[in-house]
Amino acid sequence: MSRLVRALRRAIDRRLDVMSISLGGPVPSVALHNAVRDAEVEGILVLCAAGNQVRFVVFPAAFDEVIAVAASRISNDPWPGSCRGPAVDITAPGASVWRARTERQGSQQVFSVERGSGTFYAVAATAGIAALWLSFHGRSALVAKYGKNRIPAVFKQLLQQTCRTPPNWNTGDFNSGIVDASALLSAPLPATPPARGLRGIARRTVSRDDGYLEVLVHQLTPAPVSEVVRALSELLHVEERRLESALSEVGPELVMHVGTDPALRSRLLAAAMASAARGRAARRRVRVSMQGVSRRLRRSL
């Protein structure tokens, strides 16, 4: 992530127009969040892959100041491996995409073409559409009309308003639909930009760096907040009213474990969802592997 921050800073210094980020991690970073905030102020369209296989949207895609892109299939339904949830802004084709590949075999480089799937293809396609939109309208004209810091919000607003919404589309997990480049270019520009920039466009906030509970709630999407609080309180053996205090001590490490340990995340999610479905009587005890756990977190567990 430190290298990604340096890349973002370099892009800002060079006044680039579009950034496509095909990587992410399970926990937020203050430095990374500050970098994407500064990119928005400079009018850079930052598009990020929502992530693969872990369900919750990874960072930096989960930050409010970027556009998070999930992946769909040619059959106009979501790619099953795509991350999903309220932090997704748009969906784009990302399944069974032809790609070039380079492998080193001994001292030789071997080149091939094969199929691949992932949100990193979806975000690359959407970033290309973003560049096309800027070229079509002219970035200088957009800056004159809205100010450079509002260009990302205008783009995101139009991207969502002009997308295709297939039948039975899950808008809760994949937002309003699949990006439509032709409709986007045909859409008239709005008279005024969203008042609060990207934060002015509806999306559940998940990007606070100091709120470990908030990040854990995001990682355990779609469990209700109240049930996540109950599951975490039981895990850490504290009353619910003392959970924030307990997380101030072990929050960073617990966030990392939940974000990187699929088994632990599944157990916590199952406990929270069972509690939500059947009440407190159905609550499940959550067991955690002690491998790699610090002494401080071990005491809490």
KEPAGU-664248 format. One record per residue: residue number from 1; x, y, z of N, C-alpha, C in turn. Coordinates in pm, whole numbers. Each point is the difference from the previous one (the first is absolute). Layout:
residues N
 resi    nc1    nc2    nc3   cac1   cac2   cac3    cc1    cc2    cc3
  NUM      X      Y      Z      X      Y      Z      X      Y      Z
...
This chain:
residues 301
 resi    nc1    nc2    nc3   cac1   cac2   cac3    cc1    cc2    cc3
    1     82   -121      0    -82    121      0     86    127      0
    2    117     -7     61     88    117     -2     43     33   -143
    3     20   -101    -82     35     22   -140   -119     60    -77
    4   -120    -45     33   -119     56    -63    -15    148     35
    5     28     35    125     -6    140     41     99     83    -81
    6    121    -53    -17    101     73    -80    -46     16   -144
    7    -64   -103    -54    -50      7   -137   -109    106    -12
    8    -89      5     98   -105    102      0     60    140      6
    9     98     18     88     64    131     13     69     40   -131
   10     62    -95    -64     67     28   -128   -103     40   -105
   11   -115    -68     -1   -105     32    -97    -55    140     24
   12    -16     36    128    -49    134     33    101    105    -44
   13    127    -24     28    105     95    -38      6     19   -151
   14    -26   -108    -74      7      8   -147   -132     43    -63
   15   -100     28     85   -130     49    -47    -65    -97   -100
   16      1   -127     34    -68    -97    -85   -152     17     12
   17    -73    -51    -98   -145     19     -4    -77   -119     56
   18     50   -122    -23    -71   -122     40     99    -95     64
   19    -42    -66    107     81   -106     62    -83   -127     11
   20     57   -111    -43    -64   -131     12     81    -84     98
   21    -61    -41    111     69    -74    105    -57   -142      7
   22     79    -96    -45    -44   -139     -3     60    -80    115
   23     -3     57    117     47    -71    119    -70     58    122
   24     15    -67    112    -63     49    122     38    -86    118
   25    -37     45    118     30    -72    123   -117      3     95
   26      7    -78    108   -115    -16     90    -18    111    102
   27    100     84     19     -9    103    105     36    136    -59
   28    -57    107     56     30    134    -50    133     52     52
   29     47    104    -65    124     67     39    -23    149     -5
   30     44     71    102    -16    146      4     72     65   -117
   31    123    -44    -28     77     57   -110    -68    -24   -134
   32    -55   -120    -19    -69    -31   -124   -127     82    -14
   33    -73     13    110   -124     78     -4     31    146    -31
   34    102     55     60     38    139    -29     37     18   -147
   35     66   -100    -57     42     10   -140   -120      2    -94
   36    -99    -87     24   -117      0    -89    -84    125     21
   37     -1     53    121    -69    128     23     64    111    -81
   38    133      4      1     71    103    -76    -20    -18   -150
   39    -10   -125    -44    -24    -26   -142   -136     55    -42
   40   -101    -17     85   -132     55    -33      5    152    -10
   41     70     64     94     12    146     -1     63     48   -130
   42     94    -80    -54     67     36   -125    -81    -39   -124
   43   -117    -59     22    -85    -35   -113     38   -128    -70
   44     80    -85     63     40   -128    -60   -111   -103     22
   45    -39    -69   -106    -98   -107     12     73   -126     47
   46    -20    -38    124     66   -117     58   -100   -115      3
   47     27   -103    -77    -87   -117     -8     75   -120     57
   48    -69    -76     85     66   -109     74    -79   -130    -14
   49     73   -110    -11    -62   -132     -1    -63    -28    136
   50   -124    -47     -2    -70    -29    126     64   -116     75
   51     69    -89    -72     66   -113     65    -63   -132    -40
   52     72   -108     27    -42   -133    -41     -6    -96    119
   53   -104    -80      5    -11   -117     87    -24     26    148
   54     22    120     52    -16     21    144   -134     62     35
   55    -81     29    -97   -134     58      8      0    149     32
   56     58     43    114     -2    142     31     93     77    -93
   57    -36    125    -29     80     83    -90    131     39     68
   58    110    -23    -67    132     24     58     35    148     -8
   59    109     37     67     52    137     -5    113      7   -101
   60      9    106    -83    -68    129     13   -138     10    -62
   61    -53   -107    -63   -131     11    -64   -109     41     98
   62     15    -38    127   -104     30     99     -2    146     44
   63    104     75    -32      1    141     34   -107     75    -81
   64    -62    100     61   -105     76    -67     52     84   -116
   65    128     34      0     55     93    -98     42    -68   -131
   66    -32   -128    -18     33    -70   -124   -127    -63    -56
   67     13    -62   -117   -110    -73    -61     34   -148      4
   68    -80    -77     73     24   -144     19    -74    -78   -107
   69     72    -88    -70    -56    -72   -115     -3   -150     29
   70   -121    -57     -6    -18   -145     12     -1    -61   -140
   71     -6   -133     -8     12    -70   -129   -128    -75    -35
   72    -33      1   -131   -116    -74    -50     44    -99   -107
   73    -92    -89    -39     24    -98   -104    -72     40   -129
   74     30    -70   -109    -63     30   -128   -151    -26      5
   75    -44    -81     95   -142    -31     16    -75    108     77
   76     63    115     20    -63    114     68    -39    -29    144
   77     82    -78     66    -17    -24    143    138     15     66
   78      5     17    132    129     21     66     93   -121    -14
   79    128     27    -13    100   -107      9      3    -50    144
   80    -17   -131     24    -12    -50    138    116     35     91
   81    121     16    -55    116     30     84     15    146     37
   82    -86     86    -54     15    144     24    -37     37    143
   83     78     92     59    -41     60    126   -123     85    -24
   84    -77     20    107   -131     63    -17    -40     73    127
   85   -111     70     -6    -50     69    118    -26    147    -27
   86    -41     73    104    -38    141    -17    112     90    -50
   87    126    -44     11    111     85    -45     26     -9   -149
   88    -67    -92    -72     16    -10   -145    -71    119    -65
   89     66     64    -97    -60    114    -72    -55    -38   -135
   90     64    -93    -69    -41    -38   -135     56   -140    -27
   91    -58    -68    -99     47   -132    -41     38      5   -148
   92     99    -79    -38     46     -3   -140     46   -142    -34
   93      3    -35   -129     44   -134    -39    138    -33     54
   94     12   -118     60    129    -39     56     20   -150      7
   95    -83    -77    -72     10   -146      6     42    -57   -135
   96     91    -96      3     47    -70   -120     55     99   -103
   97     85     91     47     60    102    -86    132    -53    -58
   98     20     17   -129    127    -39    -60    110     93     47
   99    111    -57     42    110     80     52    134    -54    -51
  100     96     91     -9    137    -40    -32     72    -36    129
  101     86    -99     -6     71    -44    120    147    -24    -32
  102     86     40     93    143    -24    -11     46    -81    120
  103     68   -110    -25     54    -84    108    149    -23    -24
  104     73     -8    110    141    -33    -12     18   -150     27
  105     60    -68    -93     31   -142     15    151    -16    -16
  106     68    -11    115    145     -2     -2     52    136    -42
  107     80      4   -107     54    127    -48    -84     58   -113
  108   -108    -68    -35    -83     42   -112   -130     66     47
  109    -52     91    -82   -133     54     21    -95    -63   -100
  110   -112    -51     52    -98    -68    -85   -125     86     -6
  111    -48     28   -121   -116     85    -20   -119    -85    -42
  112   -116     32     51   -121    -74    -36   -122     90     11
  113   -111    -49    -50   -129     69     12    -98    -99     60
  114    -72     43    103    -93    -89     69   -114     82     58
  115    -99    -70     51   -114     67     63     28     23    148
  116    -58    107     51     10     28    143   -125     73     45
  117    -27     -4    129   -118     66     56     39     77    125
  118    -65    112     22     26     78    120    -46    143    -15
  119    -13     66    114    -42    140     -4    109     90    -56
  120    125    -50     -5    107     82    -58    -23     22   -149
  121    -67    -92    -70    -36     23   -141   -117     97     -9
  122    -95    -12     91   -117     88     -1     42    146     22
  123     93     22     93     40    138     28     83     56   -115
  124     80    -83    -65     79     48   -114    -92     46   -113
  125   -106    -77    -27    -95     38   -104    -70    131     36
  126    -39     15    127    -70    120     43     93    121     -2
  127    127    -20     32     97    110     -9     16     46   -144
  128     -2    -94    -95      6     38   -141   -121     83    -39
  129   -117    -37     51   -122     77    -26     11    138     63
  130     61      8    117     20    131     65     87     91    -86
  131    108    -56    -55     87     79    -88    -74     44   -125
  132    -85    -89    -53    -80     33   -117    -95    116     30
  133    -63     -4    117    -95    105     43     71    135     12
  134    119     -1     62     76    124     13     38     55   -137
  135     42    -87    -90     38     43   -134   -120     54    -77
  136   -114    -64     18   -122     39    -73    -45    141     38
  137      1     30    129    -47    131     46    113    103      8
  138    123    -46     11    113     90     18     20     33    146
  139    114    -42     56     21     21    143      2    149     35
  140     59     81    -86      5    144     28   -139     60      9
  141    -90    -47    -89   -138     49      4    -70    -44    127
  142     27   -121     44    -61    -51    124     52     78    121
  143    129     31      1     57     79    110    -64    138      4
  144    -16     61   -117    -61    133     -6   -145     -3     48
  145    -70   -108    -27   -142     -9     34    -23    -33    147
  146     82    -92     55    -26    -51    135    110     30    101
  147    121     28    -46    115      1     90     59   -140      1
  148    132    -12      5     62   -133    -14    -37    -95    111
  149    -24     50    123    -29    -91    111   -137    -63     -9
  150    -88     47    -90   -133    -57    -13    -13    -93   -120
  151    104     -9    -82     -8    -87   -119    -24   -147     38
  152     70    -57    102    -26   -140     34   -146    -26     39
  153    -61     92     73   -139    -19     42    -95      6   -119
  154     24     93    -93    -84      8   -120     10   -129    -81
  155    122    -51    -16     19   -124    -75    -72   -116     67
  156     16    -14    131    -63   -112     70   -152      9     -9
  157    -53    120     16   -145     19     -8    -54    -45   -136
  158     65     44   -107    -44    -39   -135     23   -148    -27
  159    111    -54     51     30   -141    -18   -112    -87     57
  160    -52     37    115   -107    -77     64   -134     26    -66
  161    -24    122    -44   -129     33    -60    -19    -62   -138
  162    110    -27    -70    -10    -49   -138     29   -149    -13
  163     26    -70    109     35   -142    -10   -123    -84    -34
  164     25   -123    -44   -107    -96    -28    -34    -76    128
  165   -128    -18     26    -43    -77    116    -71   -126    -49
  166     69   -115     -4    -62   -123    -49   -116    -44     91
  167    -90    -84    -50   -107    -52     83     54    -74    122
  168    -68     15    112     36    -67    127    139     39     50
  169     47    118    -38    131     46     43     -2     34    148
  170    102    -44     73     11     26    144     65    136     22
  171    -81    104     12     55    135     15     64     20    137
  172    -39    -79     99     61     13    132    145    -42      1
  173     35   -101    -80    137    -50     -4     83     56   -116
  174    -67     38   -110     74     39   -120    -45    134    -56
  175    -65     80     82    -47    134    -34    -92     -5   -121
  176     -3    109    -77   -110     17    -95     12    -82   -128
  177    117    -55    -30      7    -85   -118    138     -4    -65
  178      0    -32   -131    122    -21    -78     28    124    -83
  179    123     45      1     38    123    -70    -36     -7   -149
  180    -47    113    -53    -40      9   -140     69    122    -62
  181    108    -24    -75     81    110    -53    -78     88    -96
  182    -79    -61    -88    -76     78    -98   -100     92     67
  183    -74    -54     97    -99     82     72     68    110     79
  184    118    -30     57     73    101     77     38    119    -87
  185     52    -27   -121     41    109    -87   -119     78    -55
  186   -115    -66    -12   -119     66    -53    -70     85    104
  187     29    -23    127    -71     70    108     45    146      9
  188    -94     93     15     39    141     17     66     21    135
  189     91     93      5     66     33    126    -97     69     94
  190      7    -28    130    -91     66     95     33    148     13
  191   -101     78     37     20    144     16     95     30    114
  192    -11    -78    108     85     20    117     52   -134     48
  193    118     -4     62     54   -126     52    -60    -34    135
  194     13   -124     47    -42    -35    136     66     92    102
  195    -78     46     96     47    105     90    120    -42     83
  196      8   -127     40    106    -45     88    102    -89    -71
  197     12     17   -131     95    -83    -73    -44   -146      2
  198     97    -90     -1    -32   -142     -1    -77    -42    125
  199     24     67    111    -74    -32    122   -146     42     -8
  200    -32     86    -97   -138     44    -16    -86    -99    -76
  201     60   -108    -50    -74   -103    -72    -20   -119     94
  202   -124    -44     12    -36   -100    101     92   -121      0
  203     53    -30    117     84   -118     19     22    -15    149
  204     -6   -122     51     22    -17    143    146     26     33
  205     23     89     95    137     38     35     73   -117     66
  206    119    -29    -50     80   -108     59    145     40     14
  207     31    128    -18    140     34    -25     73     65    117
  208    -61     11    118     74     60    111    118    -87     38
  209    114     64     19    121    -76     32     11    -33    148
  210    -66     81     85     15    -19    144   -114    -80     59
  211    -96    -42    -81   -115    -72     52     12   -149    -26
  212     64    -72     92     21   -143    -22   -132    -75     -6
  213    -97     41     79   -131    -65     -6    -62     20   -137
  214     14    120    -54    -56     29   -132     64    -88   -107
  215    130    -18      7     68    -85    -98    -44   -145     16
  216    -16    -47    124    -45   -138     24   -142    -20    -51
  217    -86     98     19   -137     -7    -53      6    -12   -152
  218     89     77    -62     16     -6   -145     51   -138    -44
  219     98    -55     72     54   -130    -36   -104   -111     15
  220    -97     20     89    -99   -104     27   -134     29    -67
  221      2     82   -104   -119     20    -83    -51   -135    -49
  222   -133    -29      6   -113     90     24    -61    -11    139
  223     72    -48     99    -57    -14    134    -41    136     55
  224   -113      8     71    -42    127     61    103     49    102
  225     12    131     14     98     58     91    -20    -53    141
  226   -125     -3     46    -25    -42    139     47   -141     25
  227    -12    -88   -101     40   -139     20    151    -16    -11
  228     65     84    -79    146      0     -4     53     42    137
  229    -61    101     59     40     45    134    -13   -114    100
  230   -110    -75     -7    -20   -112     93    105   -108    -21
  231     26    -36   -126     97   -105    -29    140     40     46
  232     38    125    -23    133     47     39     12      9    152
  233   -108     42     65      1      9    146     20   -137     63
  234    -66   -100    -57     17   -136     51    142    -51    -28
  235     51     32   -119    134    -44    -36    105     56     97
  236    -16    126     38     97     67     87    -38     -5    147
  237   -110    -65     32    -42    -18    139    -20    134     71
  238    -70     92    -65    -30    129     62   -148     31    -20
  239    -53     87     85   -136     47    -21     -4     88   -125
  240   -116      4    -63    -12     76   -125     38    147     19
  241    -33     56    114     30    141     23    150     26     14
  242     78   -107     25    145     14     14     76    -44   -125
  243    -73    -31   -107     66    -52   -119     95    103    -63
  244    -44    125    -12     86    102    -60    131     14     78
  245    -10     -5    131    120     10     83     93   -118    -24
  246    -56   -120     -9     81   -119    -25     67      7   -137
  247    -72     51   -100     56      9   -134    109    105    -10
  248      0     97     91    108     99     -2    134    -65     30
  249     -2   -117     66    124    -71     33     36   -105   -104
  250   -100    -76    -45     31   -113    -88    -60     17   -140
  251    -65    114    -26    -68     21   -127     86    -19   -123
  252    119     63     -8     81    -14   -122     35   -145    -33
  253     37    -76    103     37   -140    -24   -122    -83    -36
  254   -113     24     69   -121    -77    -27    -50     28   -142
  255      4    125    -42    -40     37   -136     84    -76   -102
  256    129     -8     24     89    -73    -93    -34   -149     -3
  257    -24    -59    119    -33   -143      4   -131    -29    -71
  258   -103     81     25   -130    -22    -63     11     20   -151
  259     81     99    -41     14     28   -142     79   -102    -77
  260     88    -74     67     89    -92    -70    -27   -147     31
  261    -88    -28     96    -29   -138     38   -144    -33    -40
  262    -21    -63   -116   -136    -29    -45    -80    -84     99
  263     66    -93     69    -71    -86     95    -54     82    118
  264     83     88     54    -45     84    111   -112     92    -45
  265     16     60   -118   -104     90    -50   -131    -75    -20
  266      6   -121    -53   -121    -79    -22    -69    -34    131
  267     81    -33    103    -59    -35    130    -67    121     64
  268     66    114     -6    -59    122     56   -127     39    -76
  269      4    -11   -131   -116     35    -82   -115    -95     29
  270     30   -130     11   -104    -98     30    -64     26    137
  271     85     35     98    -52     29    133    -92    120     -2
  272     40    105    -71    -81    121     -7   -129    -24    -77
  273      7    -72   -110   -119    -24    -81    -98    -93     70
  274     52   -100     73    -87    -90     75    -73     75    110
  275     72     89     65    -60     80    106   -108     90    -56
  276     26     58   -117    -98     90    -61   -124    -77    -44
  277     19   -126    -43   -112    -78    -52    -87    -59    111
  278     62    -41    113    -76    -76     99      4     59    140
  279     67    114     17      5     60    132    121    -44     79
  280     13     54    119    119    -26     82     19   -147     32
  281   -109    -75      9     12   -140     39     81    -81   -102
  282      5     50   -124     70    -74   -105    145     43    -16
  283     48     86     86    137     49    -15    102   -114      8
  284    101      7    -83    102   -104     -5    130     52     60
  285     68    -87     69    132     38     50     97     -1   -117
  286     87     99     -3     99     12   -108    137    -36     55
  287     62    -98    -61    133    -42     43    104     54    -97
  288    115     37     54    105     62    -79    129    -80     15
  289     66    -26   -111    131    -62      6     98     96     65
  290     82    -50     91     96     85     71    131     16    -76
  291     11    -64   -116    123     10    -78     16    142    -54
  292    114     62     27     26    134    -50    -68    111     78
  293    -62    -33    112    -72     99     81     94     55    106
  294      1    131     18     87     62     99    -45    -36    141
  295     89     22     97    -33    -29    140   -118     86     47
  296     -3    125    -43   -107     90     43   -137    -48    -52
  297     -6    -36   -129   -127    -48    -54    -34   -136     58
  298    102    -83     25    -26   -132     61    -70     15    134
  299     43    100     80    -65     24    131   -146     38    -19
  300    -28     81   -100   -139     43    -25    -87   -116    -45
  301     58    -93    -73    -76   -113    -51    -19   -109    105
